[in-house]
């Protein structure tokens, strides 16, 4: 029972890591610089918070 | 090694991996370095804020779906004001993209976020553009 639980835990963790947003890809001759393609994950809620803070600051300091 | 130790190692590795689930919880975008250009953009926007509100109330300027303002009727004064405001907004948006390393899709996302905030902040009677492109007057 304990073993099954551990296997399940490691499997879920491995799947979560594989589902990540970063892809690192090496292209071409290993002696030459590699190309890294990374997916940047942008948090829209975080951006909206930043936008709201900036717009609040502009309107408050203007008045 | 004990099983518990392995669990701790795996969880620590996961947290340090920069997984999007973790990043999403910590994302905090900001203007980290205030260059003279960015400072000017803020200063200009504050200085023209009241004038811009007046033009919006008169229905001459509206908030578009890309986080910028647009002259809604032919008026050289409104067009000039919108042009200056958009130039300063563009400076601020670009600073957020650059300083937070948001990548090629970053500008689109920043514009969308600001457009949504502007729409929320728009006062009743002012005009804004819906994501579909339709211009509507905000209801009270």
N, CA and C atoms of all chains as a GROMACS GRO file, in nm:
protein
  609
    1UNK      N    1   0.083  -0.121   0.000
    1UNK     CA    2   0.000   0.000   0.000
    1UNK      C    3   0.087   0.126   0.000
    2UNK      N    4   0.190   0.122   0.091
    2UNK     CA    5   0.280   0.237   0.101
    2UNK      C    6   0.359   0.255  -0.027
    3UNK      N    7   0.403   0.139  -0.085
    3UNK     CA    8   0.482   0.141  -0.208
    3UNK      C    9   0.400   0.202  -0.322
    4UNK      N   10   0.276   0.159  -0.331
    4UNK     CA   11   0.186   0.210  -0.436
    4UNK      C   12   0.171   0.361  -0.423
    5UNK      N   13   0.158   0.407  -0.299
    5UNK     CA   14   0.140   0.549  -0.274
    5UNK      C   15   0.263   0.628  -0.319
    6UNK      N   16   0.380   0.571  -0.291
    6UNK     CA   17   0.505   0.637  -0.330
    6UNK      C   18   0.520   0.643  -0.482
    7UNK      N   19   0.487   0.532  -0.547
    7UNK     CA   20   0.496   0.526  -0.694
    7UNK      C   21   0.402   0.630  -0.754
    8UNK      N   22   0.283   0.640  -0.699
    8UNK     CA   23   0.183   0.736  -0.746
    8UNK      C   24   0.234   0.879  -0.729
    9UNK      N   25   0.293   0.906  -0.614
    9UNK     CA   26   0.346   1.039  -0.583
    9UNK      C   27   0.455   1.081  -0.683
   10UNK      N   28   0.550   0.987  -0.707
   10UNK     CA   29   0.661   1.017  -0.799
   10UNK      C   30   0.607   1.034  -0.941
   11UNK      N   31   0.509   0.952  -0.980
   11UNK     CA   32   0.452   0.963  -1.115
   11UNK      C   33   0.384   1.098  -1.135
   12UNK      N   34   0.307   1.142  -1.037
   12UNK     CA   35   0.237   1.272  -1.047
   12UNK      C   36   0.339   1.384  -1.058
   13UNK      N   37   0.444   1.376  -0.978
   13UNK     CA   38   0.548   1.479  -0.979
   13UNK      C   39   0.619   1.483  -1.115
   14UNK      N   40   0.647   1.365  -1.168
   14UNK     CA   41   0.716   1.357  -1.298
   14UNK      C   42   0.628   1.416  -1.408
   15UNK      N   43   0.498   1.383  -1.404
   15UNK     CA   44   0.404   1.436  -1.504
   15UNK      C   45   0.395   1.588  -1.494
   16UNK      N   46   0.392   1.638  -1.371
   16UNK     CA   47   0.383   1.784  -1.350
   16UNK      C   48   0.506   1.852  -1.407
   17UNK      N   49   0.622   1.794  -1.385
   17UNK     CA   50   0.746   1.853  -1.435
   17UNK      C   51   0.749   1.850  -1.588
   18UNK      N   52   0.698   1.740  -1.647
   18UNK     CA   53   0.697   1.730  -1.794
   18UNK      C   54   0.602   1.830  -1.857
   19UNK      N   55   0.496   1.864  -1.783
   19UNK     CA   56   0.397   1.959  -1.835
   19UNK      C   57   0.439   2.104  -1.820
   20UNK      N   58   0.559   2.127  -1.784
   20UNK     CA   59   0.610   2.263  -1.761
   20UNK      C   60   0.614   2.346  -1.887
   21UNK      N   61   0.627   2.476  -1.872
   21UNK     CA   62   0.624   2.566  -1.987
   21UNK      C   63   0.757   2.595  -2.050
   22UNK      N   64   0.863   2.529  -2.011
   22UNK     CA   65   0.995   2.560  -2.065
   22UNK      C   66   1.045   2.446  -2.153
   23UNK      N   67   1.089   2.480  -2.272
   23UNK     CA   68   1.147   2.383  -2.362
   23UNK      C   69   1.290   2.425  -2.390
   24UNK      N   70   1.382   2.341  -2.360
   24UNK     CA   71   1.521   2.372  -2.391
   24UNK      C   72   1.564   2.280  -2.502
   25UNK      N   73   1.608   2.339  -2.613
   25UNK     CA   74   1.637   2.259  -2.731
   25UNK      C   75   1.777   2.291  -2.781
   26UNK      N   76   1.861   2.193  -2.791
   26UNK     CA   77   1.996   2.213  -2.844
   26UNK      C   78   1.994   2.181  -2.992
   27UNK      N   79   2.050   2.271  -3.074
   27UNK     CA   80   2.045   2.254  -3.218
   27UNK      C   81   2.186   2.257  -3.275
   28UNK      N   82   2.214   2.165  -3.370
   28UNK     CA   83   2.338   2.172  -3.449
   28UNK      C   84   2.460   2.113  -3.381
   29UNK      N   85   2.576   2.162  -3.427
   29UNK     CA   86   2.706   2.113  -3.381
   29UNK      C   87   2.723   2.136  -3.231
   30UNK      N   88   2.758   2.032  -3.157
   30UNK     CA   89   2.774   2.051  -3.011
   30UNK      C   90   2.886   2.148  -2.975
   31UNK      N   91   2.981   2.172  -3.071
   31UNK     CA   92   3.090   2.265  -3.041
   31UNK      C   93   3.045   2.410  -3.054
   32UNK      N   94   2.935   2.430  -3.125
   32UNK     CA   95   2.887   2.567  -3.146
   32UNK      C   96   2.784   2.602  -3.040
   33UNK      N   97   2.759   2.732  -3.021
   33UNK     CA   98   2.660   2.771  -2.917
   33UNK      C   99   2.524   2.708  -2.944
   34UNK      N  100   2.456   2.670  -2.838
   34UNK     CA  101   2.325   2.607  -2.855
   34UNK      C  102   2.215   2.712  -2.865
   35UNK      N  103   2.105   2.671  -2.924
   35UNK     CA  104   1.987   2.758  -2.933
   35UNK      C  105   1.889   2.716  -2.824
   36UNK      N  106   1.843   2.810  -2.748
   36UNK     CA  107   1.746   2.777  -2.643
   36UNK      C  108   1.614   2.842  -2.675
   37UNK      N  109   1.513   2.760  -2.692
   37UNK     CA  110   1.378   2.812  -2.714
   37UNK      C  111   1.300   2.799  -2.584
   38UNK      N  112   1.268   2.909  -2.523
   38UNK     CA  113   1.197   2.902  -2.396
   38UNK      C  114   1.060   2.965  -2.409
   39UNK      N  115   0.959   2.896  -2.359
   39UNK     CA  116   0.824   2.954  -2.358
   39UNK      C  117   0.810   3.038  -2.232
   40UNK      N  118   0.787   3.167  -2.251
   40UNK     CA  119   0.771   3.254  -2.135
   40UNK      C  120   0.625   3.248  -2.092
   41UNK      N  121   0.602   3.207  -1.969
   41UNK     CA  122   0.465   3.200  -1.919
   41UNK      C  123   0.431   3.334  -1.857
   42UNK      N  124   0.330   3.401  -1.913
   42UNK     CA  125   0.292   3.533  -1.863
   42UNK      C  126   0.163   3.522  -1.784
   43UNK      N  127   0.168   3.573  -1.664
   43UNK     CA  128   0.053   3.569  -1.576
   43UNK      C  129  -0.034   3.692  -1.601
   44UNK      N  130  -0.147   3.673  -1.664
   44UNK     CA  131  -0.234   3.786  -1.701
   44UNK      C  132  -0.287   3.858  -1.577
   45UNK      N  133  -0.318   3.779  -1.472
   45UNK     CA  134  -0.368   3.843  -1.350
   45UNK      C  135  -0.262   3.934  -1.288
   46UNK      N  136  -0.136   3.888  -1.293
   46UNK     CA  137  -0.025   3.969  -1.242
   46UNK      C  138  -0.009   4.096  -1.323
   47UNK      N  139  -0.025   4.083  -1.456
   47UNK     CA  140  -0.014   4.201  -1.543
   47UNK      C  141  -0.127   4.299  -1.516
   48UNK      N  142  -0.247   4.245  -1.495
   48UNK     CA  143  -0.362   4.333  -1.468
   48UNK      C  144  -0.343   4.408  -1.336
   49UNK      N  145  -0.282   4.339  -1.241
   49UNK     CA  146  -0.257   4.402  -1.111
   49UNK      C  147  -0.157   4.517  -1.130
   50UNK      N  148  -0.054   4.491  -1.209
   50UNK     CA  149   0.046   4.595  -1.236
   50UNK      C  150  -0.020   4.713  -1.307
   51UNK      N  151  -0.102   4.681  -1.409
   51UNK     CA  152  -0.170   4.786  -1.485
   51UNK      C  153  -0.261   4.869  -1.394
   52UNK      N  154  -0.335   4.801  -1.306
   52UNK     CA  155  -0.426   4.872  -1.216
   52UNK      C  156  -0.347   4.962  -1.120
   53UNK      N  157  -0.235   4.912  -1.070
   53UNK     CA  158  -0.152   4.993  -0.980
   53UNK      C  159  -0.101   5.119  -1.050
   54UNK      N  160  -0.055   5.101  -1.174
   54UNK     CA  161   0.000   5.215  -1.249
   54UNK      C  162  -0.111   5.318  -1.277
   55UNK      N  163  -0.226   5.269  -1.323
   55UNK     CA  164  -0.334   5.362  -1.356
   55UNK      C  165  -0.391   5.431  -1.231
   56UNK      N  166  -0.395   5.358  -1.119
   56UNK     CA  167  -0.440   5.421  -0.994
   56UNK      C  168  -0.343   5.531  -0.952
   57UNK      N  169  -0.215   5.500  -0.964
   57UNK     CA  170  -0.112   5.598  -0.925
   57UNK      C  171  -0.123   5.724  -1.012
   58UNK      N  172  -0.144   5.706  -1.141
   58UNK     CA  173  -0.154   5.823  -1.231
   58UNK      C  174  -0.277   5.906  -1.196
   59UNK      N  175  -0.391   5.840  -1.176
   59UNK     CA  176  -0.513   5.917  -1.148
   59UNK      C  177  -0.508   5.982  -1.010
   60UNK      N  178  -0.452   5.912  -0.912
   60UNK     CA  179  -0.445   5.970  -0.776
   60UNK      C  180  -0.348   6.088  -0.769
   61UNK      N  181  -0.234   6.073  -0.832
   61UNK     CA  182  -0.134   6.179  -0.824
   61UNK      C  183  -0.167   6.297  -0.915
   62UNK      N  184  -0.256   6.273  -1.013
   62UNK     CA  185  -0.296   6.382  -1.102
   62UNK      C  186  -0.396   6.473  -1.032
   63UNK      N  187  -0.477   6.413  -0.943
   63UNK     CA  188  -0.582   6.494  -0.882
   63UNK      C  189  -0.539   6.557  -0.751
   64UNK      N  190   1.880   0.580   0.172
   64UNK     CA  191   1.812   0.701   0.219
   64UNK      C  192   1.664   0.673   0.247
   65UNK      N  193   1.612   0.738   0.347
   65UNK     CA  194   1.473   0.714   0.384
   65UNK      C  195   1.378   0.772   0.280
   66UNK      N  196   1.259   0.710   0.274
   66UNK     CA  197   1.161   0.756   0.175
   66UNK      C  198   1.120   0.901   0.196
   67UNK      N  199   1.111   0.937   0.321
   67UNK     CA  200   1.070   1.074   0.354
   67UNK      C  201   1.172   1.175   0.299
   68UNK      N  202   1.300   1.140   0.310
   68UNK     CA  203   1.407   1.228   0.260
   68UNK      C  204   1.394   1.246   0.109
   69UNK      N  205   1.365   1.133   0.042
   69UNK     CA  206   1.348   1.141  -0.104
   69UNK      C  207   1.233   1.235  -0.141
   70UNK      N  208   1.126   1.226  -0.066
   70UNK     CA  209   1.009   1.313  -0.093
   70UNK      C  210   1.049   1.459  -0.080
   71UNK      N  211   1.124   1.489   0.026
   71UNK     CA  212   1.166   1.627   0.049
   71UNK      C  213   1.255   1.674  -0.067
   72UNK      N  214   1.348   1.587  -0.111
   72UNK     CA  215   1.438   1.623  -0.221
   72UNK      C  216   1.358   1.650  -0.348
   73UNK      N  217   1.262   1.562  -0.377
   73UNK     CA  218   1.181   1.577  -0.499
   73UNK      C  219   1.096   1.705  -0.496
   74UNK      N  220   1.037   1.732  -0.382
   74UNK     CA  221   0.955   1.854  -0.370
   74UNK      C  222   1.042   1.978  -0.385
   75UNK      N  223   1.160   1.977  -0.324
   75UNK     CA  224   1.251   2.091  -0.335
   75UNK      C  225   1.293   2.112  -0.480
   76UNK      N  226   1.324   1.999  -0.548
   76UNK     CA  227   1.367   2.009  -0.689
   76UNK      C  228   1.255   2.067  -0.773
   77UNK      N  229   1.131   2.027  -0.745
   77UNK     CA  230   1.014   2.077  -0.818
   77UNK      C  231   0.996   2.227  -0.798
   78UNK      N  232   1.011   2.269  -0.672
   78UNK     CA  233   0.994   2.412  -0.642
   78UNK      C  234   1.103   2.495  -0.706
   79UNK      N  235   1.223   2.439  -0.716
   79UNK     CA  236   1.336   2.514  -0.774
   79UNK      C  237   1.336   2.510  -0.926
   80UNK      N  238   1.250   2.424  -0.986
   80UNK     CA  239   1.256   2.405  -1.131
   80UNK      C  240   1.197   2.521  -1.210
   81UNK      N  241   1.132   2.614  -1.144
   81UNK     CA  242   1.071   2.727  -1.215
   81UNK      C  243   0.948   2.684  -1.292
   82UNK      N  244   0.879   2.587  -1.241
   82UNK     CA  245   0.757   2.538  -1.305
   82UNK      C  246   0.655   2.652  -1.314
   83UNK      N  247   0.580   2.660  -1.425
   83UNK     CA  248   0.481   2.768  -1.439
   83UNK      C  249   0.383   2.777  -1.325
   84UNK      N  250   0.345   2.663  -1.266
   84UNK     CA  251   0.250   2.669  -1.154
   84UNK      C  252   0.308   2.750  -1.041
   85UNK      N  253   0.440   2.735  -1.022
   85UNK     CA  254   0.506   2.807  -0.914
   85UNK      C  255   0.521   2.953  -0.955
   86UNK      N  256   0.564   2.974  -1.081
   86UNK     CA  257   0.585   3.111  -1.129
   86UNK      C  258   0.456   3.191  -1.124
   87UNK      N  259   0.345   3.124  -1.160
   87UNK     CA  260   0.216   3.193  -1.165
   87UNK      C  261   0.181   3.251  -1.028
   88UNK      N  262   0.214   3.177  -0.925
   88UNK     CA  263   0.180   3.224  -0.792
   88UNK      C  264   0.268   3.341  -0.750
   89UNK      N  265   0.387   3.352  -0.811
   89UNK     CA  266   0.482   3.453  -0.766
   89UNK      C  267   0.495   3.571  -0.863
   90UNK      N  268   0.426   3.564  -0.978
   90UNK     CA  269   0.447   3.666  -1.081
   90UNK      C  270   0.416   3.805  -1.028
   91UNK      N  271   0.512   3.891  -1.045
   91UNK     CA  272   0.494   4.029  -1.001
   91UNK      C  273   0.569   4.116  -1.101
   92UNK      N  274   0.491   4.176  -1.190
   92UNK     CA  275   0.554   4.256  -1.295
   92UNK      C  276   0.561   4.399  -1.248
   93UNK      N  277   0.673   4.459  -1.276
   93UNK     CA  278   0.692   4.594  -1.226
   93UNK      C  279   0.790   4.668  -1.316
   94UNK      N  280   0.791   4.800  -1.300
   94UNK     CA  281   0.896   4.878  -1.366
   94UNK      C  282   1.009   4.885  -1.266
   95UNK      N  283   1.113   4.812  -1.296
   95UNK     CA  284   1.222   4.796  -1.199
   95UNK      C  285   1.323   4.911  -1.206
   96UNK      N  286   1.337   4.967  -1.325
   96UNK     CA  287   1.434   5.076  -1.339
   96UNK      C  288   1.367   5.197  -1.406
   97UNK      N  289   1.364   5.307  -1.335
   97UNK     CA  290   1.301   5.428  -1.385
   97UNK      C  291   1.402   5.511  -1.466
   98UNK      N  292   1.401   5.492  -1.597
   98UNK     CA  293   1.490   5.572  -1.682
   98UNK      C  294   1.428   5.712  -1.697
   99UNK      N  295   1.505   5.811  -1.741
   99UNK     CA  296   1.446   5.945  -1.761
   99UNK      C  297   1.327   5.942  -1.858
  100UNK      N  298   1.334   5.858  -1.960
  100UNK     CA  299   1.224   5.846  -2.058
  100UNK      C  300   1.096   5.796  -1.993
  101UNK      N  301   1.110   5.696  -1.906
  101UNK     CA  302   0.993   5.640  -1.839
  101UNK      C  303   0.937   5.741  -1.738
  102UNK      N  304   1.027   5.808  -1.667
  102UNK     CA  305   0.983   5.910  -1.571
  102UNK      C  306   0.904   6.019  -1.642
  103UNK      N  307   0.954   6.062  -1.759
  103UNK     CA  308   0.884   6.165  -1.837
  103UNK      C  309   0.745   6.117  -1.878
  104UNK      N  310   0.738   5.989  -1.919
  104UNK     CA  311   0.609   5.934  -1.963
  104UNK      C  312   0.507   5.941  -1.849
  105UNK      N  313   0.548   5.904  -1.729
  105UNK     CA  314   0.459   5.911  -1.614
  105UNK      C  315   0.419   6.055  -1.584
  106UNK      N  316   0.520   6.142  -1.585
  106UNK     CA  317   0.496   6.284  -1.553
  106UNK      C  318   0.397   6.344  -1.654
  107UNK      N  319   0.418   6.315  -1.781
  107UNK     CA  320   0.329   6.367  -1.886
  107UNK      C  321   0.187   6.315  -1.869
  108UNK      N  322   0.177   6.187  -1.838
  108UNK     CA  323   0.043   6.128  -1.825
  108UNK      C  324  -0.033   6.190  -1.708
  109UNK      N  325   0.038   6.212  -1.597
  109UNK     CA  326  -0.028   6.275  -1.481
  109UNK      C  327  -0.072   6.417  -1.518
  110UNK      N  328   0.015   6.488  -1.588
  110UNK     CA  329  -0.013   6.629  -1.623
  110UNK      C  330  -0.134   6.642  -1.716
  111UNK      N  331  -0.154   6.544  -1.805
  111UNK     CA  332  -0.267   6.557  -1.899
  111UNK      C  333  -0.390   6.478  -1.856
  112UNK      N  334  -0.384   6.418  -1.739
  112UNK     CA  335  -0.494   6.331  -1.695
  112UNK      C  336  -0.630   6.402  -1.696
  113UNK      N  337  -0.637   6.519  -1.635
  113UNK     CA  338  -0.766   6.590  -1.625
  113UNK      C  339  -0.817   6.630  -1.763
  114UNK      N  340  -0.726   6.676  -1.846
  114UNK     CA  341  -0.763   6.716  -1.983
  114UNK      C  342  -0.819   6.596  -2.060
  115UNK      N  343  -0.753   6.483  -2.042
  115UNK     CA  344  -0.798   6.361  -2.110
  115UNK      C  345  -0.937   6.320  -2.062
  116UNK      N  346  -0.960   6.334  -1.932
  116UNK     CA  347  -1.092   6.300  -1.878
  116UNK      C  348  -1.199   6.390  -1.938
  117UNK      N  349  -1.164   6.517  -1.956
  117UNK     CA  350  -1.260   6.613  -2.013
  117UNK      C  351  -1.296   6.573  -2.157
  118UNK      N  352  -1.194   6.537  -2.234
  118UNK     CA  353  -1.217   6.494  -2.373
  118UNK      C  354  -1.301   6.366  -2.378
  119UNK      N  355  -1.278   6.280  -2.279
  119UNK     CA  356  -1.357   6.155  -2.274
  119UNK      C  357  -1.504   6.185  -2.243
  120UNK      N  358  -1.523   6.277  -2.146
  120UNK     CA  359  -1.659   6.314  -2.107
  120UNK      C  360  -1.734   6.376  -2.225
  121UNK      N  361  -1.662   6.453  -2.307
  121UNK     CA  362  -1.725   6.516  -2.423
  121UNK      C  363  -1.744   6.418  -2.539
  122UNK      N  364  -1.699   6.295  -2.521
  122UNK     CA  365  -1.716   6.194  -2.625
  122UNK      C  366  -1.618   6.208  -2.740
  123UNK      N  367  -1.513   6.285  -2.719
  123UNK     CA  368  -1.415   6.306  -2.827
  123UNK      C  369  -1.306   6.199  -2.828
  124UNK      N  370  -1.283   6.138  -2.713
  124UNK     CA  371  -1.178   6.036  -2.701
  124UNK      C  372  -1.235   5.916  -2.628
  125UNK      N  373  -1.193   5.796  -2.671
  125UNK     CA  374  -1.235   5.673  -2.603
  125UNK      C  375  -1.116   5.580  -2.581
  126UNK      N  376  -1.139   5.482  -2.496
  126UNK     CA  377  -1.034   5.383  -2.466
  126UNK      C  378  -1.049   5.266  -2.563
  127UNK      N  379  -0.944   5.237  -2.641
  127UNK     CA  380  -0.957   5.127  -2.737
  127UNK      C  381  -0.922   4.992  -2.675
  128UNK      N  382  -0.935   4.887  -2.755
  128UNK     CA  383  -0.916   4.749  -2.702
  128UNK      C  384  -0.768   4.711  -2.690
  129UNK      N  385  -0.679   4.803  -2.726
  129UNK     CA  386  -0.535   4.773  -2.720
  129UNK      C  387  -0.463   4.853  -2.613
  130UNK      N  388  -0.539   4.912  -2.522
  130UNK     CA  389  -0.476   4.986  -2.413
  130UNK      C  390  -0.433   5.126  -2.451
  131UNK      N  391  -0.485   5.177  -2.564
  131UNK     CA  392  -0.453   5.313  -2.607
  131UNK      C  393  -0.583   5.394  -2.616
  132UNK      N  394  -0.567   5.524  -2.639
  132UNK     CA  395  -0.686   5.608  -2.657
  132UNK      C  396  -0.701   5.642  -2.806
  133UNK      N  397  -0.823   5.675  -2.844
  133UNK     CA  398  -0.849   5.706  -2.984
  133UNK      C  399  -0.943   5.824  -2.994
  134UNK      N  400  -0.911   5.913  -3.089
  134UNK     CA  401  -1.003   6.024  -3.116
  134UNK      C  402  -1.123   5.965  -3.189
  135UNK      N  403  -1.243   5.991  -3.135
  135UNK     CA  404  -1.362   5.928  -3.192
  135UNK      C  405  -1.434   6.016  -3.294
  136UNK      N  406  -1.402   6.145  -3.290
  136UNK     CA  407  -1.461   6.238  -3.386
  136UNK      C  408  -1.350   6.322  -3.446
  137UNK      N  409  -1.370   6.375  -3.566
  137UNK     CA  410  -1.263   6.456  -3.625
  137UNK      C  411  -1.237   6.581  -3.540
  138UNK      N  412  -1.123   6.586  -3.478
  138UNK     CA  413  -1.085   6.700  -3.394
  138UNK      C  414  -0.933   6.701  -3.383
  139UNK      N  415  -0.869   6.800  -3.443
  139UNK     CA  416  -0.722   6.804  -3.437
  139UNK      C  417  -0.670   6.805  -3.294
  140UNK      N  418  -0.743   6.874  -3.205
  140UNK     CA  419  -0.702   6.882  -3.065
  140UNK      C  420  -0.706   6.744  -2.998
  141UNK      N  421  -0.816   6.672  -3.023
  141UNK     CA  422  -0.831   6.538  -2.965
  141UNK      C  423  -0.728   6.442  -3.023
  142UNK      N  424  -0.702   6.455  -3.152
  142UNK     CA  425  -0.605   6.367  -3.217
  142UNK      C  426  -0.464   6.391  -3.162
  143UNK      N  427  -0.432   6.518  -3.141
  143UNK     CA  428  -0.300   6.551  -3.086
  143UNK      C  429  -0.285   6.497  -2.944
  144UNK      N  430  -0.390   6.518  -2.866
  144UNK     CA  431  -0.388   6.472  -2.726
  144UNK      C  432  -0.374   6.319  -2.722
  145UNK      N  433  -0.451   6.251  -2.806
  145UNK     CA  434  -0.446   6.104  -2.811
  145UNK      C  435  -0.307   6.056  -2.855
  146UNK      N  436  -0.250   6.126  -2.950
  146UNK     CA  437  -0.116   6.089  -2.999
  146UNK      C  438  -0.011   6.099  -2.890
  147UNK      N  439  -0.017   6.208  -2.814
  147UNK     CA  440   0.082   6.227  -2.706
  147UNK      C  441   0.061   6.124  -2.594
  148UNK      N  442  -0.066   6.101  -2.561
  148UNK     CA  443  -0.098   6.004  -2.456
  148UNK      C  444  -0.052   5.863  -2.498
  149UNK      N  445  -0.078   5.827  -2.622
  149UNK     CA  446  -0.041   5.694  -2.670
  149UNK      C  447   0.110   5.675  -2.674
  150UNK      N  448   0.180   5.781  -2.706
  150UNK     CA  449   0.326   5.773  -2.710
  150UNK      C  450   0.380   5.742  -2.569
  151UNK      N  451   0.326   5.809  -2.468
  151UNK     CA  452   0.369   5.785  -2.329
  151UNK      C  453   0.325   5.647  -2.280
  152UNK      N  454   0.205   5.608  -2.316
  152UNK     CA  455   0.159   5.474  -2.276
  152UNK      C  456   0.249   5.368  -2.339
  153UNK      N  457   0.284   5.389  -2.465
  153UNK     CA  458   0.372   5.295  -2.536
  153UNK      C  459   0.507   5.280  -2.466
  154UNK      N  460   0.561   5.392  -2.417
  154UNK     CA  461   0.689   5.389  -2.344
  154UNK      C  462   0.676   5.303  -2.218
  155UNK      N  463   0.565   5.321  -2.146
  155UNK     CA  464   0.544   5.245  -2.022
  155UNK      C  465   0.523   5.096  -2.053
  156UNK      N  466   0.444   5.065  -2.155
  156UNK     CA  467   0.419   4.925  -2.190
  156UNK      C  468   0.551   4.856  -2.229
  157UNK      N  469   0.629   4.927  -2.310
  157UNK     CA  470   0.757   4.869  -2.356
  157UNK      C  471   0.851   4.844  -2.239
  158UNK      N  472   0.849   4.936  -2.142
  158UNK     CA  473   0.935   4.919  -2.024
  158UNK      C  474   0.895   4.794  -1.946
  159UNK      N  475   0.764   4.770  -1.934
  159UNK     CA  476   0.718   4.650  -1.862
  159UNK      C  477   0.762   4.523  -1.936
  160UNK      N  478   0.747   4.525  -2.069
  160UNK     CA  479   0.787   4.408  -2.150
  160UNK      C  480   0.937   4.383  -2.136
  161UNK      N  481   1.016   4.489  -2.154
  161UNK     CA  482   1.162   4.473  -2.152
  161UNK      C  483   1.214   4.435  -2.014
  162UNK      N  484   1.167   4.506  -1.914
  162UNK     CA  485   1.226   4.487  -1.780
  162UNK      C  486   1.179   4.360  -1.711
  163UNK      N  487   1.071   4.299  -1.764
  163UNK     CA  488   1.025   4.173  -1.705
  163UNK      C  489   1.048   4.055  -1.800
  164UNK      N  490   1.122   4.083  -1.908
  164UNK     CA  491   1.159   3.977  -2.005
  164UNK      C  492   1.036   3.896  -2.049
  165UNK      N  493   0.936   3.968  -2.099
  165UNK     CA  494   0.810   3.901  -2.133
  165UNK      C  495   0.810   3.836  -2.272
  166UNK      N  496   0.916   3.855  -2.348
  166UNK     CA  497   0.926   3.786  -2.477
  166UNK      C  498   0.842   3.848  -2.586
  167UNK      N  499   0.840   3.782  -2.704
  167UNK     CA  500   0.770   3.840  -2.820
  167UNK      C  501   0.619   3.856  -2.802
  168UNK      N  502   0.559   3.771  -2.719
  168UNK     CA  503   0.414   3.782  -2.699
  168UNK      C  504   0.379   3.883  -2.590
  169UNK      N  505   0.480   3.933  -2.524
  169UNK     CA  506   0.460   4.018  -2.407
  169UNK      C  507   0.381   4.144  -2.435
  170UNK      N  508   0.414   4.213  -2.545
  170UNK     CA  509   0.348   4.340  -2.572
  170UNK      C  510   0.197   4.323  -2.588
  171UNK      N  511   0.156   4.219  -2.658
  171UNK     CA  512   0.013   4.193  -2.678
  171UNK      C  513  -0.057   4.171  -2.544
  172UNK      N  514   0.008   4.096  -2.457
  172UNK     CA  515  -0.052   4.065  -2.327
  172UNK      C  516  -0.060   4.191  -2.239
  173UNK      N  517   0.046   4.272  -2.245
  173UNK     CA  518   0.047   4.397  -2.166
  173UNK      C  519  -0.065   4.489  -2.215
  174UNK      N  520  -0.078   4.502  -2.346
  174UNK     CA  521  -0.184   4.588  -2.402
  174UNK      C  522  -0.321   4.540  -2.359
  175UNK      N  523  -0.342   4.408  -2.365
  175UNK     CA  524  -0.472   4.352  -2.326
  175UNK      C  525  -0.501   4.381  -2.178
  176UNK      N  526  -0.399   4.362  -2.093
  176UNK     CA  527  -0.417   4.384  -1.949
  176UNK      C  528  -0.453   4.531  -1.923
  177UNK      N  529  -0.382   4.623  -1.986
  177UNK     CA  530  -0.410   4.766  -1.966
  177UNK      C  531  -0.548   4.802  -2.022
  178UNK      N  532  -0.584   4.744  -2.138
  178UNK     CA  533  -0.715   4.774  -2.196
  178UNK      C  534  -0.826   4.731  -2.101
  179UNK      N  535  -0.810   4.614  -2.038
  179UNK     CA  536  -0.913   4.566  -1.945
  179UNK      C  537  -0.924   4.658  -1.823
  180UNK      N  538  -0.808   4.703  -1.774
  180UNK     CA  539  -0.808   4.793  -1.658
  180UNK      C  540  -0.871   4.927  -1.696
  181UNK      N  541  -0.836   4.978  -1.812
  181UNK     CA  542  -0.893   5.106  -1.856
  181UNK      C  543  -1.044   5.096  -1.871
  182UNK      N  544  -1.089   4.982  -1.923
  182UNK     CA  545  -1.234   4.961  -1.940
  182UNK      C  546  -1.303   4.963  -1.803
  183UNK      N  547  -1.240   4.895  -1.706
  183UNK     CA  548  -1.298   4.892  -1.570
  183UNK      C  549  -1.300   5.031  -1.506
  184UNK      N  550  -1.197   5.110  -1.535
  184UNK     CA  551  -1.185   5.242  -1.473
  184UNK      C  552  -1.265   5.351  -1.545
  185UNK      N  553  -1.308   5.318  -1.666
  185UNK     CA  554  -1.384   5.416  -1.745
  185UNK      C  555  -1.510   5.459  -1.671
  186UNK      N  556  -1.537   5.589  -1.675
  186UNK     CA  557  -1.653   5.639  -1.602
  186UNK      C  558  -1.781   5.626  -1.685
  187UNK      N  559  -1.895   5.615  -1.618
  187UNK     CA  560  -2.021   5.605  -1.693
  187UNK      C  561  -2.034   5.723  -1.791
  188UNK      N  562  -2.073   5.690  -1.911
  188UNK     CA  563  -2.088   5.793  -2.014
  188UNK      C  564  -1.968   5.801  -2.107
  189UNK      N  565  -1.854   5.746  -2.064
  189UNK     CA  566  -1.735   5.747  -2.149
  189UNK      C  567  -1.738   5.629  -2.247
  190UNK      N  568  -1.662   5.644  -2.355
  190UNK     CA  569  -1.661   5.541  -2.458
  190UNK      C  570  -1.542   5.447  -2.443
  191UNK      N  571  -1.568   5.319  -2.471
  191UNK     CA  572  -1.459   5.222  -2.476
  191UNK      C  573  -1.488   5.119  -2.586
  192UNK      N  574  -1.382   5.052  -2.628
  192UNK     CA  575  -1.396   4.954  -2.736
  192UNK      C  576  -1.395   4.813  -2.677
  193UNK      N  577  -1.493   4.734  -2.716
  193UNK     CA  578  -1.498   4.594  -2.670
  193UNK      C  579  -1.394   4.513  -2.748
  194UNK      N  580  -1.353   4.395  -2.693
  194UNK     CA  581  -1.256   4.310  -2.766
  194UNK      C  582  -1.303   4.277  -2.908
  195UNK      N  583  -1.436   4.277  -2.932
  195UNK     CA  584  -1.489   4.248  -3.067
  195UNK      C  585  -1.465   4.364  -3.164
  196UNK      N  586  -1.432   4.482  -3.111
  196UNK     CA  587  -1.408   4.599  -3.197
  196UNK      C  588  -1.519   4.702  -3.187
  197UNK      N  589  -1.630   4.662  -3.128
  197UNK     CA  590  -1.746   4.750  -3.117
  197UNK      C  591  -1.720   4.859  -3.011
  198UNK      N  592  -1.757   4.983  -3.045
  198UNK     CA  593  -1.743   5.094  -2.948
  198UNK      C  594  -1.874   5.110  -2.872
  199UNK      N  595  -1.865   5.116  -2.741
  199UNK     CA  596  -1.986   5.132  -2.659
  199UNK      C  597  -1.966   5.238  -2.553
  200UNK      N  598  -2.078   5.297  -2.513
  200UNK     CA  599  -2.077   5.398  -2.407
  200UNK      C  600  -2.100   5.325  -2.276
  201UNK      N  601  -2.016   5.350  -2.179
  201UNK     CA  602  -2.031   5.280  -2.050
  201UNK      C  603  -2.159   5.325  -1.980
  202UNK      N  604  -2.233   5.225  -1.935
  202UNK     CA  605  -2.358   5.255  -1.866
  202UNK      C  606  -2.331   5.279  -1.717
  203UNK      N  607  -2.411   5.361  -1.655
  203UNK     CA  608  -2.395   5.393  -1.513
  203UNK      C  609  -2.439   5.284  -1.419
   0.00000   0.00000   0.00000
